[in-house]
Amino acid sequence: MLYGHGDDFYNAKNEVKINFSSNVWHGANLDKLKEHLIEHFDKLTRYPEPDAATLKRLLARRYEIKEENIVVTNGSITAFYLLAQAWRGAKSMIAIPSFSEYEDACRLHEHEISFFPTSDDLSELSLEGQDFCWICNPNNPDGKLIHRTELLRLISANPQTTFIIDQAYVAFTTEDMLKPSDVKTHKNLILVQSISKAYNIPGLRIGYLVASPEIAEKVNKYIIPWSVNAIAIEASKYILIHPAQFTLPIRKWQRETADFIYQLSKLDGLEVIPTSTTFFLVRLKKGTAADLKQFLLDNYGILIRDASNFRGLDETYLRLSTQKSDENQILLEGVKVWLEQQ
């Protein structure tokens, strides 16, 4: 599904002044990264490494795993399509509501697909006959989280099923999450992670998967050479080498999220769904998310995520990602005015 995701900034006919639709860390200071990339601008005159080898080496060193465990991809979304392609025609079970590209990738490569609600008790989940289980954790769009011990228990109990765990939002929670080193003891685990979300560089399209050498080797057979550009590689290397410059103040952001949710919850006409992250779902008790989205864009220059196209949700759901406190207040005022008109 190329269209219908969050941050359809490019599609907005009005000026977007505040963007609540994209789940990225809005406060990242990119000044030093920008300076670094300008200094290395000449890298554009040469082909990049075919497999992002130097970045792969840095990731392996950081997570204390082997380079053979890592496949660097053009955004984490590419990893999903590569996995679906490498095991074309497999049986896949997907948690919903969640990122639609898991389903789209599986359908493109003729997987036999079934679904289970993210609210299900995982201890009772039947995975008999399933080749893959796709889970986003923390989950997009609702911010729900499966704790590390519970997820490892599920993975260990189903050795016949390979678990594809999308951890694009791992930096957006303080809870204990799966670690790349877990693939050393769980051969049926594939972790997919993003370098863009926590550093506000989604336009560079950079991500990676971590898995057993056997799985990584099979995925590499389908990857296109030079699929990750030189600037994306250089930016990612800089971030990994200078982590202190990109510290995400997650506890402060979570406090701001809690306050934002509290203020929204006081408004009649909507329900805020509990979250473990800095983004969350809101269900309208009257009107539609599409109408609210257009109203906020037309009158306030605010962009929100209409979440109606997530499987399992309907036209009353929208997703918000907490912004600066003053910006949150502007959205609160806009939603209040819209609700009064319904």
N, C-alpha and C positions, 0 to 999 in steps of 0.2 A: 504494500500500500504506500505508494510514493507520496500521496497527499493525505491530509487529514490528521497529521501529527500536531504536537504542540509547536510553538514558536513558528507559526506560519506568517512571520513578520514580512516576508517577501510578498505575501498575497494581500496584505492590508492596503486598502485604498486610502485610508486616513493615516496621518502621522502617528506612529506608536511612541508614546512618551514613557510609558511604564509597562514592562513585560512580565506578567505573572504566569505566562503560559509555558515557559521553558524551565526545566529542572536543572539549572546550573547555578554554581556559586557566583552570585552577582557582584560580590565585593572583591574579586581577585584583582590585585595590582599587577598589570602586565607591562609596566614601563620598562623594567630591566630586561624582560623577555623580548620586548620590541627592539630594544637597543642591540641585544645579542643577535637577533635575526637579521637586522640591518647590516651588522658586521659580517654576517655569513651569507649575504645576499648572493654572492658569486656561486654558491652551491647550486643555484638555479641553472647555471650554464653547463652543468654536468648531470649525467644520469645518477639517480640515487642508488644505494645498495639494493640489489634485487630482492633481498629478504630482510632488510632492516637489521643487519647482523650486529652492528655496534649497539643499537638500542636493545636488542635481544640480550646481548651480553650484560648490559647494565641491569636489566630486569632480573636476569638469573642471579646476579650478584646480590641484588637487593633482597630477593625472596629465598635465597639459599637453595636454589634448584638448578637443574641443568638447562643449558640453552636448548637442548632437545625437547624440553617440556613446553616450549613457548612458540606460538605462532603470532607474529605481529600483523595486524590487519588494518585496512582502510576504514577505521571506525569499528566499534563492536558489532554493528549491524552486519558487516561483511562476514564476521565469524559465524553468525547464525545461518547465512545462506551457504557458506562453505560446508558447514556441518550437515545441513540438509542435503546438499549435493553429494557429499562424500558417501552418505548412506542413503542414497536415493531409494524410494520405495519402502522405507522402514516404517515401523509402527511407533507413533509418537503420541504421548499424553501431555497436554498443556494445561497449566494452571490458569484460570480466568477469574476476574478480568485481569488482563495483563497486556504487555506490549504486543501489538498486532503482528509485528514482523516475524515472530516465531511461527505463527499459523501461515502467514503468507509464504515464508521460505519453504515450509513443509508442503504446502499445496503445490508450489511451483515444481517441487521435486517428487511429487506423487507419493507422499507419505500417507499412511492410513492414520487419521487423526481422531483422537477423543479428548475430552476435556474434563476437568474437575475444578470445583470452586475453591478459591484460596481460603475460604472459611472452613473447609472440611478438616476433620480430625485426621492428621497425617498417619497416625498409628493404625487407622482403619483403611487406609488407601490401598486398593488392590492394583498392583502393577504387573500381574501375571500376563505374559505374552508381549509386554511393551518393550521395545528396543530403547526408547528414549523417554525421559521425563523432563520437561522444560519448566523451570521455575525462575521467576525474577525475585531477587531477595537483596535488599528491601524491594517490595513490589511497586511497580508503576502500573496503575495510577494512584493507588490508595495509601501507599506508604506502610503497608503491613509488613511485618518481619517475622521470619522463622528463626528461632535461636539456633546457634551453632550446634549444640548438643542434640537437639531434636532432628536437625537436618542430617547430621552424621549418622544418627541412629537409623534414619530412613534409608540412607545410602548403603549402609552396611547390611541392612535387612533385605535389600533387593539387588544382589550382585549381578543378576541377569539383565538389569536395566542400567543404562548409562544416563547419568543425571547432568543436564546442561543447566548450570546455575549462573544466571546473569547478575553480576554484582556491580553494575554500572553506578549504583548509588551507595556503594560501601562507605564512602566518606561522609554520607549524610546521616549517620547515626553513631551513637556512642556504644551500641551493643556489640558483643563479641561475634564476629563473622567468620566465615570460612577463610582459610589462608591458602595461598598458592602451594605451600608445602604439603597441604593435605592430599594433593594428587599422588604423592609418593606412597601413601598408605591406602589410598582408595582409587584403584585403577578404573573404576566406573564413574569417575567424577571429571567433569570438564568445567572449569571456571572461565567465565568471560568477563573481562573488565575494561573500563574506559579510562583514558587519560584526559578526556576533555571535560567531563562534568564538573569535577572539583576545581578546575583551573580556568573555567570560562573560555575555553577555546574549541567549542563544538564545530566551528567552521573548518578546522584543520583535519577532522576525520581521522582519529587515531585511537586504536584499541588493541587488545590482544587476548588470546585464549591460552590457558594453562591446562595441560592434560598429560597423560602418560606419553612416553616417546612414541609408542605404537599409534596412538590416536593422532598425535601431532604430525607424524610422518604421513599418515593417510590424508589429512587435511592439506598438507603441503603439496600434494599431487595436483590439487585443484586450484591453488592460489595463482594469481596472475603475477608474473615477474614485474617488478617496479610498481606494484600496486599502491605502495605507500610513498608519498612524495618526499623530497629531500627536506623541505621546510618543516613538515610534520615530524620527521625523524629528529631533526636538529632541535626543534622546540621541546620535544619529549625528553631528549637527553639532557637539555638544560634544566628542565623541571626536576628530573631525578637527581641531578648533581647538586642542585641548589634548593632542596626541599624547604628550608627555613624561609625562603622568600614567598612561599605559596601556602603558608599555614592557614587552613580553613578554621575559623573560630566556631566550631560546631556547637559547643555548649551555649554560646551567646545566641547563635542563630536559632537553636532549639527554644531558648527562652522567648525570643521574639515570635517564634511560631506559636508557642503556647498562648502568648498574649493576643496574637492575631486571631487565633481560633476562639479564644474566650470572647473577644469583641464581636466576631461574626455570629457566635452562638446566641448572643443577646438579641439578634434581629429576628423578628417573626417572619415566617415564610421560608426558612431554609434549615437544613440539618447538616452539621459538619461531622464527617466520618473520622473517628480517632485514627491517629497516625503515629508511626515510630520515627518519622523523618521530618524534613522541613517542607515537604509538599503534601497535599491532602485533597480528598474529594469533598465536594459539597453537593447535597441534593436539594433542589428547589421544590418547595411544596406547591408552588404555583408558577406558571410560565415555563419557558424552555431555556436551556443553556445557550442555544443559538441566538435567541432574542436578547438575552442579557449581554452576550458577547458583543453583538452589534451596537447595543445601547452604550456600553462602556467605551467602545472604540470611537463611536461618533461624538460622544459628549465629553469624554475625559482623556482620550488618547490611550486608553488602557486595553491591553490584550490579555485575554484569559483563554484557557483551554476548554473548548467544548468537548466533553468526554463521552458524548453519546455514541461514538463509533467504537468504543471498547466493547468487545463481546461480553455480554452479561450486564451491561449498563443500558440506560435509555436516555431520552432527550432531556431529562431533568438533571443530569449530572454534569458538573464542571470540576476542573482541577485547578488548584492554585499553588504557586510556589512563593513562599514568603519573601518579600522584598524589604527595603528599608522602612523604618517605622513610619516616617512621614508619608511614604508612598502607600503603605498599608492603610493609612487613615483615609487617603483619597479614594481608594477602592471601597472601603467601608461606606463612605458617604455616597458613592455612586450606586452601590448595591441597595442601600437604604432608599434612595430616591426612586430607583427602578421598582422595588417591591411596593412602594406606596402607589405606584401607577397601575399595579396589576389588579 
